[in-house]
Amino acid sequence: MNAHLRRAAVVLAAASMAAGLAACGSAKEAGGGTAKKDKKGPLTIGLLLPENQTARYERFDRPLIEKKLKELAGADTVILYDNAKQDASVQQQQVDTMITKKVDALILDAVDAKSIASSVKKANDKGIPVVAYDRLAEGPVKAYTSVDNERVGRIQGESLLKELGDNASKGQIVMMNGAITDPNAKMYKAGAHSVLDGKVKVGREYDTKEWKPENANENMKGAISSLGKDNIIGVYSANDGMAGGIITALRSAGFDKLPPVTGQDAELSAVQRILADEQFMSVYKPYKPEADAAAELAVALARGKAVGDIAKATVSSGTTKKVPAVIVTPFALTKADIAKYVGQEGFFTKDEICTAKYRAQCDAAGLK
């Protein structure tokens, strides 16, 4: 081979190597493993929800997400669903199963946002994009959708202060925050404190293990024993399930009139308690826009498309910066608000709310 031919061979070899390296770089930038192509055919989407004690997940989130996925990707879309029932190790195994089944994208609502990070990385390394739903999982998630969580806490705190009025300085409140494994709980707490601090005295404050109503019930019993029932003027409860446990403890302690208790999620039992003047308020988080966003993000990512047109905001977790995000606005739900939401998609019907036990309260609230 003459010198001219040898030089040409070297140039071709270098060009081939550069193209190969560029391709590897593209795959890595797309999320590890192999890069997603613009997939045209049927999709398989994984959906993992964290627990079934909070009624919203099976009643609203799952069916709304599944419906939107079918609308966007077609009736032949395969949806693989599982629920971790509040067990972080079980959820890690469920992610492994989704990877084995080679889903095109995974929608994940984490039980424990930190411990799931290694599972998110496993999925990412196999080229499976993960959409963090409702709770911002750590690890290389590709997109996130939730409500404005600090706003939830502010709404709860503002509603409680408004209800206490001049009594805010005449006693103490108990704060029943959510589980420390849930990053949202930290944001609810921060939002509530931003409103309550300096306006009312917090007599006792708890981080409630696993969000369980029975744990909130025990914590509330301890607070009543410590502070004395005559000194408790209100209770900040981060969600409705815990509010139920708290109210049971208050009733058992013999309160003549229940102090105002907050909540979140607008669960059916909470809506009925609000009508019956047992629970003061909840926070209504419109599930449909959050569920729709999760489906839109998952389908786009599964097809290898950018999500900038869907996700207008960004958020950062402890491991990942500038995650594309869709943030939904929550609303206060008091007795006066119930009538305007009844029958909307993502809320309850009049027949569901107004059972025989609550018919008189429904009539009084204008649910006719």
C-alpha positions in Angstrom: 0.0 0.0 0.0 1.5 3.3 -1.0 1.8 6.3 1.3 -1.3 8.0 -0.1 -3.5 5.0 0.4 -2.2 4.5 4.0 -3.1 8.1 4.9 -6.6 7.7 3.5 -7.1 4.5 5.5 -6.0 6.3 8.7 -8.5 9.1 8.0 -11.4 6.7 7.4 -10.6 4.8 10.6 -10.5 8.0 12.7 -13.7 9.2 11.2 -15.4 5.8 12.0 -14.1 5.9 15.6 -15.3 9.5 16.1 -18.8 8.6 14.8 -18.9 5.6 17.2 -17.9 7.8 20.1 -20.5 10.4 19.2 -23.2 7.7 19.1 -22.2 6.5 22.6 -22.3 10.0 23.8 -25.8 10.4 22.4 -27.0 7.3 24.2 -25.6 8.4 27.5 -27.1 11.9 27.2 -30.5 10.3 26.4 -30.4 8.6 29.8 -27.9 5.8 29.8 -28.0 2.4 28.1 -29.4 2.9 24.7 -31.0 6.0 23.4 -34.7 6.1 22.8 -35.7 6.3 19.2 -38.8 7.9 17.9 -40.9 4.8 18.6 -44.0 4.7 16.4 -45.7 1.4 17.5 -47.6 0.4 20.6 -46.1 1.4 24.0 -45.8 -0.4 27.3 -45.9 2.0 30.2 -45.3 1.1 33.8 -47.2 2.7 36.6 -46.1 2.3 40.3 -48.1 4.0 43.1 -47.0 4.1 46.7 -49.9 3.0 48.9 -53.6 2.3 49.1 -54.5 3.7 52.5 -55.0 7.1 51.0 -58.1 6.6 48.8 -57.1 9.0 46.1 -54.6 6.6 44.4 -57.0 3.8 43.4 -60.1 6.1 43.2 -58.6 8.9 41.0 -54.9 8.8 40.1 -54.7 5.3 38.6 -57.9 5.4 36.4 -57.1 9.0 35.3 -53.6 8.2 34.3 -54.6 4.9 32.5 -57.4 6.7 30.6 -55.0 9.5 29.4 -52.3 7.0 28.4 -54.8 5.2 26.2 -56.1 8.5 24.7 -52.5 9.6 23.8 -50.8 6.4 22.8 -53.8 4.3 21.6 -56.1 1.6 22.8 -53.4 -1.0 22.3 -51.1 0.6 24.9 -50.1 -1.9 27.6 -50.2 -0.5 31.1 -48.4 -2.5 33.8 -49.6 -1.5 37.2 -48.5 -2.2 40.8 -49.0 -0.7 44.3 -46.2 -0.9 46.9 -48.6 -0.6 49.9 -46.2 1.7 51.7 -43.3 -0.7 51.5 -40.1 0.8 50.0 -38.3 -2.5 49.5 -41.4 -3.9 47.6 -41.4 -0.9 45.4 -37.7 -1.4 44.5 -38.6 -5.0 43.5 -41.5 -3.6 41.4 -39.1 -1.3 39.5 -36.8 -4.3 38.8 -39.9 -6.2 37.4 -40.7 -3.2 35.1 -37.1 -3.2 33.9 -37.3 -6.9 33.2 -40.5 -6.4 31.3 -38.8 -3.7 29.2 -41.4 -1.0 29.7 -40.9 2.0 27.4 -41.4 4.5 30.3 -42.2 4.3 34.0 -44.4 6.6 36.0 -43.3 6.3 39.6 -44.8 7.7 42.8 -42.1 6.9 45.4 -42.7 5.4 48.8 -39.3 6.6 49.9 -37.8 9.3 47.6 -34.2 8.7 48.7 -34.1 4.9 48.8 -35.6 4.6 45.3 -32.8 6.5 43.7 -30.7 3.4 42.9 -33.8 1.8 41.2 -34.3 4.9 39.2 -30.7 4.7 38.0 -31.1 1.1 37.1 -34.1 2.0 34.9 -32.2 4.9 33.4 -29.2 2.8 32.6 -31.5 0.5 30.6 -32.9 3.4 28.6 -36.2 3.5 30.5 -37.2 7.1 31.3 -38.8 7.7 34.7 -41.5 10.2 35.4 -41.7 11.1 39.1 -45.3 11.4 40.0 -46.6 13.5 42.9 -43.4 12.9 44.9 -40.0 13.9 43.5 -38.0 10.7 43.6 -34.2 11.0 43.7 -32.0 9.6 41.0 -31.9 10.6 37.3 -35.7 11.1 36.7 -36.5 12.7 33.4 -39.6 14.6 34.4 -41.9 15.4 37.3 -45.4 16.4 38.0 -47.1 17.4 41.3 -49.0 20.1 43.0 -47.4 23.2 44.4 -46.6 21.5 47.7 -45.4 24.5 49.7 -48.6 26.2 48.6 -50.5 23.3 50.1 -48.9 24.0 53.5 -49.6 27.7 53.2 -53.2 27.1 52.4 -53.6 24.8 55.4 -51.8 27.3 57.7 -53.8 30.3 56.4 -57.1 28.5 56.7 -56.3 27.5 60.3 -55.3 31.0 61.3 -58.4 32.5 59.7 -60.6 30.1 61.6 -58.8 30.7 64.9 -59.2 34.5 64.5 -58.7 36.2 67.9 -58.3 32.8 69.6 -54.9 32.3 68.0 -53.2 33.9 71.0 -55.2 32.0 73.6 -53.8 28.6 73.4 -51.6 26.2 71.4 -51.8 24.1 68.3 -50.5 20.7 67.5 -48.7 20.1 64.2 -49.1 16.6 62.7 -46.7 16.5 59.7 -46.3 13.7 57.3 -43.6 11.0 56.9 -40.0 12.1 56.7 -39.5 9.7 53.8 -41.8 11.8 51.7 -40.2 14.9 50.3 -43.6 16.5 49.9 -44.1 16.3 53.6 -41.1 18.5 54.1 -42.6 21.1 51.7 -46.0 21.0 53.4 -44.4 21.6 56.7 -42.2 24.5 55.4 -45.3 26.1 53.8 -47.3 25.8 57.0 -44.5 27.2 59.2 -44.1 30.1 56.9 -47.6 31.2 57.8 -48.0 30.0 61.3 -44.7 30.9 62.9 -45.0 34.0 65.1 -48.8 33.9 64.8 -49.7 31.0 67.0 -47.8 28.8 69.5 -47.0 25.3 68.4 -47.3 23.2 71.6 -46.3 19.8 70.1 -45.1 18.8 66.6 -44.7 15.4 65.1 -43.4 13.7 61.9 -45.9 10.9 61.5 -44.4 7.5 60.5 -45.8 6.3 57.1 -48.6 8.8 57.2 -50.7 6.3 59.1 -53.9 7.4 60.8 -53.2 5.1 63.8 -49.8 6.8 64.3 -51.4 10.2 64.2 -53.9 9.0 66.7 -51.2 7.9 69.1 -49.3 11.2 68.6 -52.5 13.2 69.3 -53.2 11.2 72.5 -49.7 12.1 73.6 -50.2 15.8 72.8 -53.5 15.9 74.7 -51.9 14.3 77.7 -48.9 16.6 77.6 -50.6 19.9 76.9 -54.1 19.4 78.4 -57.2 19.5 76.3 -58.2 22.9 77.4 -55.0 24.4 76.0 -55.4 23.0 72.4 -57.1 25.4 70.1 -56.4 23.8 66.7 -54.6 21.0 64.9 -52.5 21.2 61.7 -52.9 17.8 60.1 -51.0 17.4 56.8 -53.5 15.0 55.3 -57.1 13.7 55.6 -56.2 10.2 56.7 -54.3 11.5 59.7 -57.1 14.0 60.4 -59.4 11.1 60.9 -57.1 9.5 63.5 -56.6 12.9 65.2 -60.4 13.5 65.4 -60.9 10.1 66.9 -58.3 11.0 69.6 -60.0 14.3 70.3 -63.4 12.7 70.7 -62.0 10.1 73.0 -60.5 12.9 75.1 -64.0 14.4 75.6 -63.7 17.7 73.8 -67.1 19.5 74.1 -66.4 21.2 70.8 -63.8 19.9 68.4 -61.0 22.4 67.6 -60.4 23.1 63.9 -58.4 20.3 62.2 -56.9 20.7 58.7 -56.3 18.1 56.1 -55.4 17.4 52.5 -56.5 15.3 49.5 -60.3 15.9 49.8 -61.0 12.3 50.5 -64.6 11.2 50.6 -64.6 10.6 54.4 -63.0 14.0 54.9 -65.6 15.8 52.7 -68.3 14.1 54.8 -66.5 15.1 58.1 -66.3 18.7 56.8 -70.0 18.7 56.1 -70.6 17.4 59.6 -68.4 20.1 61.2 -65.9 17.5 62.5 -63.0 18.5 60.2 -62.6 22.1 59.4 -61.0 22.0 55.9 -59.0 20.0 53.4 -56.9 20.8 50.3 -58.4 19.9 47.0 -55.7 19.0 44.5 -57.1 18.6 41.0 -56.0 15.1 40.2 -56.9 15.2 36.5 -54.3 17.8 35.3 -51.6 16.1 37.4 -52.5 12.7 36.0 -52.8 14.0 32.4 -49.4 15.6 32.7 -47.8 12.3 33.9 -49.3 10.5 30.9 -48.2 13.2 28.5 -44.7 13.2 29.8 -44.4 9.4 29.8 -45.7 9.0 26.3 -43.4 11.8 24.9 -40.3 10.3 26.7 -41.2 6.8 25.6 -41.3 8.0 22.0 -37.9 9.7 22.4 -39.4 13.3 22.2 -38.5 16.4 24.2 -40.9 17.5 26.9 -40.2 21.2 26.9 -43.6 22.0 25.4 -45.3 20.0 28.2 -43.2 20.9 31.2 -42.7 24.7 31.6 -41.0 24.6 35.0 -38.0 22.9 36.5 -37.3 21.5 39.9 -34.2 20.0 41.6 -33.9 17.0 43.9 -31.0 16.1 46.1 -29.4 14.3 43.2 -30.7 15.8 40.0 -30.9 19.4 38.9 -33.4 21.1 36.6 -35.8 18.3 36.2 -38.6 19.4 33.7 -41.8 19.8 35.8 -45.5 20.4 35.6 -46.8 22.0 38.8 -50.5 22.0 39.5 -52.3 24.7 41.7 -54.2 23.3 44.8 -57.2 24.9 46.4 -58.7 25.2 49.9 -61.8 23.1 50.5 -64.1 24.2 53.3 -67.8 23.5 53.6 -68.6 26.5 51.5 -66.5 25.1 48.6 -67.9 21.6 48.3 -70.9 22.4 46.1 -68.8 23.9 43.3 -66.6 20.8 42.9 -69.3 18.1 43.2 -69.5 16.0 40.1 -66.3 17.3 38.5 -63.9 14.7 37.1 -61.5 14.0 39.9 -64.1 14.7 42.6 -67.1 12.9 44.1 -70.7 12.8 43.0 -73.5 14.0 45.2 -74.7 10.4 45.6 -71.3 9.3 46.9 -71.1 12.2 49.4 -74.8 12.5 50.5 -75.5 9.1 52.0 -78.4 8.9 54.4 -76.2 9.8 57.3 -75.2 13.1 55.7 -78.3 14.0 53.8 -79.3 16.9 56.2 -75.8 18.4 56.1 -75.8 18.1 52.3 -79.1 20.0 52.0 -77.8 22.7 54.3 -74.6 23.0 52.2 -76.7 23.4 49.0 -75.9 19.9 47.6 -79.3 19.4 46.0 
